[in-house]
Amino acid sequence: MSYLQHLEEFRRRLIVCFIALVVGIFVCWYFGWDILYIIKRPAGDMPLNYLKPIEPFLCRFKLSLFGALIICLPVILYEVLAFLSPALEEKERRLTFAVLAMVIFFFACGVVLGYFYILPVGIKWLLGLAGKEMTAVISASEYISFAGWFLLAFGIAFETPMFIWLLVALDILSPEDLRKQWRYAYIIILVLSAIITPDWNPVTMLMVGAPMIALYEISIALAKISAKRKAAKEEELEKAEAIEE
């Protein structure tokens, strides 16, 4: 492809992603208050308030945007991989498209875990710090931002095993490299936790960072198993070639 053809392809893929996102926003806008009911469940019976006349509109737009990002994720990932696929070798192309389904699966697992187990406990603990000295007056807009970014962060955190497995499968990294550089990996994870959490609260940062560190360690173990299997297959292939010669 020429440079202009690459630009045209990129523009086409970007338009598809944009259209999918816009359609997703309109669909989620229609179900906006149903989405609010779902995202509010981890907070229990806590009332949500709005402080400005425009805030109900902004709340519904935020709900629509978060919902659209989640439901359009498969389309966006597919378009990204489809744009990159011409630059990949056949082996790499098979790996990247095979991993697409697993990426979506792990993202869904992260969102579900955060929604049912982590977010309710975190909200209860954070509100409990007020004791009897303060009364919670929670802005609906602030809660939607907090819960939405928190769930997206958990979904992203659960991509760690697939990301590391892909790097090892493509021979970009080895399990030994991952183990040697664990200190830097931990620092990067903590920095990412600070970036993707909405309020820079140490508790929410830890709630995101701790699972990511655990997933990093699990990823190293899985990468070692994958590397051993790959080495065994290569050894068998070399032996078969030696016998043929």
VOTOR-535461 format. One line per field, with one value per residue (C-alpha): x, y, z; residue number from 1. Coordinates in pm, 1 decimal. Example, Ala and Ser with C-alpha at 12.3 -4.5 7.8 and 13.67 -1.06 7.14 Angstrom:
c1: (1230.0 | 1367.0)
c2: (-450.0 | -106.0)
c3: (780.0 | 714.0)
pos: (1 | 2)
//
This chain:
c1: (0.0 | 113.1 | 115.0 | -211.9 | -373.8 | -274.3 | -429.4 | -747.0 | -764.1 | -706.0 | -979.7 | -1223.8 | -1152.8 | -1183.5 | -1521.3 | -1650.4 | -1543.1 | -1701.6 | -2031.0 | -2038.7 | -1975.5 | -2245.0 | -2500.3 | -2402.4 | -2449.0 | -2799.3 | -2898.1 | -2762.1 | -2927.7 | -3264.3 | -3188.1 | -3009.3 | -3204.5 | -3202.9 | -2822.7 | -2826.5 | -3026.6 | -2770.7 | -2463.7 | -2622.8 | -2682.5 | -2332.8 | -2408.7 | -2723.8 | -2997.1 | -2769.0 | -2960.4 | -2799.7 | -2841.5 | -2792.1 | -2668.1 | -2711.7 | -3002.1 | -2783.7 | -2658.9 | -2937.2 | -2847.6 | -2476.1 | -2547.5 | -2745.6 | -2473.0 | -2204.1 | -2410.2 | -2457.6 | -2085.5 | -1971.7 | -2229.8 | -2130.7 | -1760.1 | -1832.6 | -2071.7 | -1862.0 | -1534.6 | -1542.7 | -1597.8 | -1319.4 | -1071.7 | -1155.4 | -1102.7 | -767.1 | -645.6 | -777.8 | -581.9 | -261.1 | -295.8 | -133.9 | 189.0 | 196.1 | 331.5 | 92.1 | 180.0 | 135.2 | -193.7 | -334.5 | -228.8 | -373.1 | -715.9 | -728.3 | -661.2 | -943.6 | -1212.3 | -999.8 | -941.2 | -1317.3 | -1366.4 | -1106.4 | -1242.8 | -1591.0 | -1450.0 | -1283.0 | -1600.0 | -1812.4 | -1564.8 | -1539.9 | -1917.2 | -2024.1 | -1734.0 | -1493.0 | -1704.5 | -1970.3 | -1702.9 | -1502.5 | -1801.0 | -1909.0 | -1559.2 | -1510.7 | -1847.7 | -1780.3 | -1477.7 | -1718.1 | -1853.1 | -2128.3 | -1955.3 | -2054.5 | -2359.4 | -2314.7 | -2462.1 | -2345.5 | -2359.7 | -2507.3 | -2253.5 | -1958.6 | -2084.9 | -2135.9 | -1783.3 | -1637.1 | -1821.3 | -1782.1 | -1407.7 | -1360.3 | -1531.9 | -1347.1 | -1020.7 | -1093.2 | -1176.1 | -843.3 | -656.6 | -778.2 | -619.3 | -275.1 | -249.4 | -349.4 | -113.9 | 183.6 | 97.1 | 84.7 | 427.0 | 576.0 | 405.5 | 549.2 | 898.6 | 909.6 | 957.3 | 1053.0 | 934.4 | 1287.6 | 1274.7 | 940.6 | 1076.3 | 1395.6 | 1205.2 | 934.6 | 1028.8 | 977.3 | 656.1 | 518.8 | 601.1 | 433.3 | 125.4 | 99.8 | 137.8 | -130.9 | -354.7 | -313.5 | -396.7 | -705.0 | -867.4 | -1100.2 | -1023.2 | -653.3 | -764.9 | -498.0 | -767.1 | -915.8 | -564.4 | -477.1 | -804.2 | -706.7 | -331.9 | -340.7 | -536.8 | -311.5 | -0.3 | -159.8 | -250.5 | 108.0 | 242.2 | -16.3 | 82.9 | 447.2 | 348.6 | 132.5 | 409.9 | 656.7 | 416.7 | 365.5 | 740.9 | 812.5 | 550.8 | 688.3 | 1044.5 | 929.1 | 755.4 | 1063.1 | 1281.7 | 1050.1 | 1054.6 | 1436.4 | 1453.8 | 1206.6 | 1412.4 | 1733.9 | 1576.1 | 1459.8 | 1810.4)
c2: (0.0 | 354.6 | 627.0 | 774.0 | 430.0 | 379.6 | 715.3 | 625.6 | 288.4 | 457.4 | 712.5 | 435.8 | 236.7 | 552.7 | 636.1 | 285.2 | 319.4 | 664.4 | 545.5 | 245.1 | 474.0 | 721.9 | 442.8 | 297.8 | 637.7 | 677.4 | 325.2 | 375.5 | 719.7 | 552.4 | 310.7 | 578.0 | 552.0 | 171.9 | 190.4 | 430.7 | 177.6 | -91.4 | 121.0 | 248.6 | -99.1 | -134.1 | 182.2 | 29.2 | 271.9 | 575.9 | 869.4 | 1056.4 | 1431.1 | 1689.2 | 2039.1 | 2218.5 | 2231.1 | 2084.1 | 1795.0 | 1542.8 | 1588.8 | 1544.3 | 1236.4 | 1073.2 | 1158.4 | 1007.0 | 691.7 | 674.0 | 724.6 | 460.6 | 215.5 | 281.2 | 230.7 | -109.7 | -242.3 | -103.3 | -245.6 | -553.6 | -332.4 | -89.2 | -370.2 | -545.2 | -228.1 | -161.7 | -516.3 | -512.4 | -191.6 | -339.2 | -685.7 | -604.6 | -515.8 | -847.0 | -1181.9 | -1474.6 | -1620.5 | -1284.7 | -1224.7 | -1557.1 | -1482.2 | -1130.5 | -1223.1 | -1538.3 | -1328.9 | -1081.0 | -1304.2 | -1361.6 | -988.1 | -928.5 | -1219.0 | -1092.0 | -737.3 | -864.7 | -1066.0 | -754.6 | -544.8 | -817.3 | -869.3 | -496.3 | -450.3 | -734.5 | -764.3 | -469.7 | -158.3 | -230.3 | -298.6 | 6.3 | 242.2 | 108.1 | 147.8 | 499.6 | 621.8 | 457.3 | 684.9 | 977.4 | 821.5 | 1021.2 | 1354.9 | 1393.4 | 1321.9 | 1201.4 | 1422.1 | 1240.2 | 1413.0 | 1186.7 | 1312.3 | 1244.4 | 896.6 | 802.4 | 918.9 | 731.9 | 405.3 | 420.9 | 481.7 | 230.4 | -48.3 | 41.2 | 36.5 | -312.1 | -429.6 | -292.0 | -442.2 | -787.7 | -754.4 | -798.5 | -1178.0 | -1152.7 | -862.0 | -1038.7 | -1371.2 | -1199.5 | -1037.6 | -1374.2 | -1555.4 | -1300.6 | -1344.5 | -978.8 | -1071.3 | -1385.6 | -1505.3 | -1445.7 | -1082.0 | -1036.8 | -1180.9 | -970.3 | -647.3 | -702.6 | -387.1 | -166.4 | -352.2 | -286.5 | 83.9 | 106.2 | -73.3 | 169.9 | 469.1 | 329.7 | 271.1 | 636.5 | 747.6 | 534.1 | 582.3 | 883.1 | 1046.5 | 971.0 | 818.4 | 579.4 | 323.9 | 306.8 | 309.0 | 8.3 | -164.7 | -137.5 | -192.8 | -503.6 | -719.9 | -595.1 | -704.9 | -1043.0 | -1077.0 | -984.8 | -1269.7 | -1510.9 | -1395.5 | -1481.2 | -1832.8 | -1879.1 | -1740.1 | -1993.0 | -2278.1 | -2142.6 | -2100.5 | -2456.1 | -2600.1 | -2395.5 | -2511.0 | -2874.2 | -2846.5 | -2688.2 | -2965.8 | -3234.4 | -3061.3 | -3049.1 | -3418.5 | -3504.5 | -3301.7 | -3473.2 | -3818.8 | -3726.2 | -3614.9)
c3: (0.0 | -70.7 | 193.8 | 64.2 | 58.7 | 424.2 | 513.3 | 327.2 | 505.0 | 841.3 | 766.2 | 671.9 | 988.5 | 1199.7 | 1043.0 | 1117.7 | 1483.0 | 1504.8 | 1354.3 | 1589.6 | 1886.6 | 1781.3 | 1729.9 | 2067.7 | 2234.8 | 2087.6 | 2193.6 | 2545.5 | 2565.8 | 2513.7 | 2799.9 | 3004.3 | 3329.2 | 3310.8 | 3290.7 | 3587.4 | 3788.2 | 3705.5 | 3781.2 | 4104.8 | 4251.7 | 4406.3 | 4610.3 | 4759.1 | 4862.1 | 4860.5 | 4701.0 | 4412.3 | 4378.9 | 4106.0 | 4178.0 | 3843.8 | 3594.8 | 3321.0 | 3535.4 | 3446.2 | 3078.8 | 3153.2 | 3363.4 | 3086.8 | 2834.0 | 3058.1 | 3099.0 | 2722.0 | 2659.3 | 2910.5 | 2780.5 | 2418.0 | 2494.5 | 2646.8 | 2382.3 | 2093.1 | 2224.6 | 1993.4 | 1686.5 | 1783.4 | 1856.5 | 1531.5 | 1327.3 | 1498.0 | 1432.4 | 1077.1 | 1010.1 | 1155.3 | 1000.2 | 659.7 | 842.0 | 1032.2 | 924.6 | 880.6 | 1221.3 | 1394.0 | 1211.8 | 1332.0 | 1688.3 | 1702.7 | 1566.4 | 1780.1 | 2087.8 | 2006.8 | 2157.7 | 2468.7 | 2509.9 | 2511.2 | 2753.5 | 3002.5 | 2978.9 | 3061.3 | 3354.0 | 3493.8 | 3466.6 | 3628.5 | 3914.7 | 3977.6 | 3964.5 | 4192.6 | 4438.1 | 4444.1 | 4383.9 | 4653.1 | 4915.7 | 4812.0 | 4825.1 | 5164.0 | 5304.4 | 5164.9 | 5295.3 | 5629.5 | 5679.6 | 5731.7 | 6051.1 | 6219.2 | 6170.4 | 5803.7 | 5588.6 | 5233.1 | 4960.9 | 4650.9 | 4313.5 | 4047.3 | 3792.6 | 4023.6 | 4111.4 | 3745.5 | 3661.1 | 3958.0 | 3893.8 | 3514.9 | 3514.1 | 3794.4 | 3598.5 | 3278.2 | 3474.3 | 3603.8 | 3253.7 | 3128.4 | 3423.7 | 3332.3 | 2987.9 | 3148.3 | 3094.1 | 2727.7 | 2661.7 | 2818.8 | 2654.6 | 2315.0 | 2370.0 | 2466.2 | 2176.8 | 1932.3 | 2087.6 | 2189.1 | 2555.7 | 2744.4 | 3088.8 | 3216.1 | 3104.5 | 3279.8 | 3602.7 | 3594.7 | 3534.1 | 3799.5 | 3992.7 | 3688.6 | 3606.0 | 3954.8 | 3926.9 | 3584.5 | 3721.0 | 4013.2 | 3780.2 | 3548.1 | 3849.9 | 3943.8 | 3589.1 | 3528.7 | 3870.6 | 3865.5 | 4198.9 | 4274.6 | 4603.4 | 4745.1 | 4832.2 | 4481.2 | 4332.3 | 4547.4 | 4456.5 | 4089.2 | 4129.4 | 4350.6 | 4099.7 | 3818.6 | 4011.5 | 4082.6 | 3714.3 | 3620.0 | 3833.5 | 3688.6 | 3340.6 | 3404.9 | 3514.5 | 3203.5 | 2983.8 | 3126.9 | 3047.2 | 2694.7 | 2640.7 | 2758.2 | 2522.5 | 2236.5 | 2309.6 | 2327.3 | 1988.8 | 1832.6 | 1976.4 | 1836.0 | 1497.7 | 1496.4 | 1583.6 | 1305.9 | 1055.0 | 1172.4 | 1123.6 | 772.0 | 680.3)
pos: (1 | 2 | 3 | 4 | 5 | 6 | 7 | 8 | 9 | 10 | 11 | 12 | 13 | 14 | 15 | 16 | 17 | 18 | 19 | 20 | 21 | 22 | 23 | 24 | 25 | 26 | 27 | 28 | 29 | 30 | 31 | 32 | 33 | 34 | 35 | 36 | 37 | 38 | 39 | 40 | 41 | 42 | 43 | 44 | 45 | 46 | 47 | 48 | 49 | 50 | 51 | 52 | 53 | 54 | 55 | 56 | 57 | 58 | 59 | 60 | 61 | 62 | 63 | 64 | 65 | 66 | 67 | 68 | 69 | 70 | 71 | 72 | 73 | 74 | 75 | 76 | 77 | 78 | 79 | 80 | 81 | 82 | 83 | 84 | 85 | 86 | 87 | 88 | 89 | 90 | 91 | 92 | 93 | 94 | 95 | 96 | 97 | 98 | 99 | 100 | 101 | 102 | 103 | 104 | 105 | 106 | 107 | 108 | 109 | 110 | 111 | 112 | 113 | 114 | 115 | 116 | 117 | 118 | 119 | 120 | 121 | 122 | 123 | 124 | 125 | 126 | 127 | 128 | 129 | 130 | 131 | 132 | 133 | 134 | 135 | 136 | 137 | 138 | 139 | 140 | 141 | 142 | 143 | 144 | 145 | 146 | 147 | 148 | 149 | 150 | 151 | 152 | 153 | 154 | 155 | 156 | 157 | 158 | 159 | 160 | 161 | 162 | 163 | 164 | 165 | 166 | 167 | 168 | 169 | 170 | 171 | 172 | 173 | 174 | 175 | 176 | 177 | 178 | 179 | 180 | 181 | 182 | 183 | 184 | 185 | 186 | 187 | 188 | 189 | 190 | 191 | 192 | 193 | 194 | 195 | 196 | 197 | 198 | 199 | 200 | 201 | 202 | 203 | 204 | 205 | 206 | 207 | 208 | 209 | 210 | 211 | 212 | 213 | 214 | 215 | 216 | 217 | 218 | 219 | 220 | 221 | 222 | 223 | 224 | 225 | 226 | 227 | 228 | 229 | 230 | 231 | 232 | 233 | 234 | 235 | 236 | 237 | 238 | 239 | 240 | 241 | 242 | 243 | 244 | 245)
//
